[in-house]
Amino acid sequence: MPNKTTKPAAKATVAKPAAAKVPAAKPAAPKASVAAPAKAPVAAKPAVKPAAAAPKVEEKKVVTQRQGFKANEFVVYPAHGVGQILAIEEQEIAGAKLELFVINFIKDKMTLRVPTAKVANVGMRKLSEPALVKKALETLKGRARVKRTMWSRRAQEYEAKINSGDIVAIAEVVRDLYRSESQPEQSYSERQLYEAALDRLSREIAVVQHSTETEAVKEIEAQLAKSPRRNAKAEATEGEADAEGDADDTDGDDTTVADEAA
């Protein structure tokens, strides 16, 4: 009997150390939790870069929309001629911000606001280079070319050239509609188109050459005076040889006068 009681006691002492091993595994958990926070600062660095790059994209967009135009600069607006950019302002329209060029046309006493994003669509451009101005002045010395068509159709073509903003095309209108004192008088509509083209041309030449409009008009008229003149007989000869139906506008051209009256 005494031997049986001692065996259970020995078993009890063996079981106790096994229970003590369970708490020994817990210290491994804190090691994983300590390593996790160390990765957080590395992930935060890329978030700063997009914020710094955003303003650069906006600046590029603004420069692209303005097409290089600046305040106080003279520009050519095809429908109105030479004007000056007074300012570049922002307006809120229908909840959206819109950037505008404020352009002043002194002679017409008019101020125009043009969205910077629409500059290319309306054809607004910088002043012509001196070399292009010289080419326009050379055009004035050429021989006038007048198509033998109805005046209404020719008038539309002249208006399209005037409103194109092309300084050489405007010079062609001035050349074709110019009348010297020895030539037949112009009709009222012809005179209006001539003066409109002369005004557009003289304004741009005056700004480019830093002179007055009066001086620019005198220079234009001096170039026109150098254009060749032919008599009515030479006109008739050319009219027969011209396959395209074009003829020069010269002294005593009865057909041209009749077309203008129509």
Disulfide bonds with the S-S distance in Angstrom:
none
